[in-house]
């Protein structure tokens, strides 16, 4: 089996590459630049082929598909830090919406039998009327990222219906790992807890400690991606834990893991509280994934937080 992964150098792409290699795949991946080291791929760099392809260039994508003849394509490339989408809404729309369309057109032209995975997001639900959300929950995105992802989600469904493509969307909720940049809240908290415990940092400023998220482990979620493309019929799947945790829960666990009382080190900065367009509690119902794919999250929230803190301590002590 041969797979092509866009965004292979990111958190999800690197975990997926490792997973597919473990299943005997030949793996190629699209990256923005070839002259850059991709730390996430350090363990498998010699086993994957990297390609520099403009994801907005349908002809270039078609050439890559002809050259590598993948059986499966996993489209993971797009800006992933939601707050940044307010600063770069056009770039976000280009990659998360237009890029998806260009890829689908290239697949349709080169080989409609290619099975395709599209990285959708819980952000497409925005401020949902029901909790938890399922694949049938109406979309109501409220951020540029969510709006762009909603377009990608809809266009995959359109191509699936009109052209019969085996194209599936994974509606992934927040999923973290030691490979996440510290811009992301769980990594930011884990890094701070580790740094403060080592005497390298004094305090951590955060926004709303009551905000809640459905957090899972990226290593578990890429398995759901793979399983979607093994099904006879394509479809859309919510991939989530279904459990909400407050930011305060995250902070308490992270600081407690290194023997600290978070009250002594964490302060609330009103400037970091997100606007009303980003205040929402999203929890996913992954019943369809459990039933059809046989998938369920393996790493629990408490263990995920400990993993993040331990990894942060290792980085700080070995740098």
Secondary structure in CASP SS format (residue, H / E / C, confidence):
PFRMAT SS
TARGET T0000
AUTHOR 0000-0000-0000
METHOD secondary structure of the structure
MODEL  1
X C 1.00
X E 1.00
X E 1.00
X E 1.00
X E 1.00
X E 1.00
X C 1.00
X C 1.00
X C 1.00
X C 1.00
X H 1.00
X H 1.00
X H 1.00
X H 1.00
X H 1.00
X H 1.00
X H 1.00
X H 1.00
X H 1.00
X H 1.00
X H 1.00
X H 1.00
X C 1.00
X C 1.00
X C 1.00
X E 1.00
X E 1.00
X E 1.00
X E 1.00
X E 1.00
X E 1.00
X C 1.00
X C 1.00
X C 1.00
X C 1.00
X C 1.00
X C 1.00
X C 1.00
X H 1.00
X H 1.00
X H 1.00
X C 1.00
X C 1.00
X C 1.00
X H 1.00
X H 1.00
X H 1.00
X E 1.00
X E 1.00
X E 1.00
X E 1.00
X E 1.00
X C 1.00
X C 1.00
X C 1.00
X C 1.00
X C 1.00
X H 1.00
X H 1.00
X H 1.00
X H 1.00
X H 1.00
X H 1.00
X H 1.00
X H 1.00
X H 1.00
X H 1.00
X H 1.00
X C 1.00
X C 1.00
X C 1.00
X E 1.00
X E 1.00
X E 1.00
X E 1.00
X C 1.00
X C 1.00
X C 1.00
X C 1.00
X C 1.00
X C 1.00
X H 1.00
X H 1.00
X H 1.00
X H 1.00
X H 1.00
X C 1.00
X C 1.00
X H 1.00
X H 1.00
X H 1.00
X H 1.00
X H 1.00
X H 1.00
X H 1.00
X H 1.00
X H 1.00
X H 1.00
X H 1.00
X H 1.00
X H 1.00
X H 1.00
X H 1.00
X H 1.00
X H 1.00
X H 1.00
X H 1.00
X H 1.00
X H 1.00
X H 1.00
X C 1.00
X C 1.00
X C 1.00
X C 1.00
X E 1.00
X E 1.00
X E 1.00
X E 1.00
X E 1.00
X E 1.00
X E 1.00
X H 1.00
X H 1.00
X H 1.00
X C 1.00
X C 1.00
X C 1.00
X C 1.00
X C 1.00
X C 1.00
X C 1.00
X C 1.00
X E 1.00
X C 1.00
X C 1.00
X C 1.00
X C 1.00
X C 1.00
X C 1.00
X C 1.00
X C 1.00
X C 1.00
X C 1.00
X H 1.00
X H 1.00
X H 1.00
X H 1.00
X H 1.00
X H 1.00
X H 1.00
X H 1.00
X H 1.00
X H 1.00
X H 1.00
X H 1.00
X H 1.00
X H 1.00
X H 1.00
X H 1.00
X H 1.00
X H 1.00
X H 1.00
X H 1.00
X C 1.00
X C 1.00
X C 1.00
X E 1.00
X E 1.00
X E 1.00
X E 1.00
X E 1.00
X E 1.00
X C 1.00
X C 1.00
X E 1.00
X E 1.00
X C 1.00
X C 1.00
X C 1.00
X C 1.00
X C 1.00
X C 1.00
X C 1.00
X C 1.00
X H 1.00
X H 1.00
X H 1.00
X H 1.00
X H 1.00
X H 1.00
X H 1.00
X H 1.00
X H 1.00
X H 1.00
X H 1.00
X H 1.00
X H 1.00
X C 1.00
X C 1.00
X C 1.00
X C 1.00
X C 1.00
X C 1.00
X E 1.00
X E 1.00
X E 1.00
X C 1.00
X C 1.00
X C 1.00
X C 1.00
X C 1.00
X E 1.00
X E 1.00
X C 1.00
X C 1.00
X E 1.00
X E 1.00
X H 1.00
X H 1.00
X H 1.00
X H 1.00
X H 1.00
X H 1.00
X H 1.00
X H 1.00
X H 1.00
X H 1.00
X H 1.00
X C 1.00
X C 1.00
X C 1.00
X C 1.00
X C 1.00
X C 1.00
X C 1.00
X E 1.00
X E 1.00
X E 1.00
X E 1.00
X C 1.00
X C 1.00
X C 1.00
X C 1.00
X C 1.00
X E 1.00
X E 1.00
X H 1.00
X H 1.00
X H 1.00
X H 1.00
X H 1.00
X H 1.00
X H 1.00
X H 1.00
X H 1.00
X H 1.00
X H 1.00
X C 1.00
X C 1.00
X C 1.00
X C 1.00
X H 1.00
X H 1.00
X H 1.00
X C 1.00
X E 1.00
X E 1.00
X E 1.00
X C 1.00
X H 1.00
X H 1.00
X H 1.00
X C 1.00
X C 1.00
X C 1.00
X H 1.00
X H 1.00
X H 1.00
X C 1.00
X C 1.00
X C 1.00
X C 1.00
X C 1.00
X E 1.00
X C 1.00
X C 1.00
X H 1.00
X H 1.00
X H 1.00
X H 1.00
X H 1.00
X H 1.00
X H 1.00
X C 1.00
X C 1.00
X C 1.00
X C 1.00
X C 1.00
X C 1.00
X C 1.00
X H 1.00
X H 1.00
X H 1.00
X H 1.00
X H 1.00
X H 1.00
X H 1.00
X H 1.00
X H 1.00
X H 1.00
X H 1.00
X H 1.00
X H 1.00
X H 1.00
X H 1.00
X H 1.00
X H 1.00
X H 1.00
X C 1.00
END
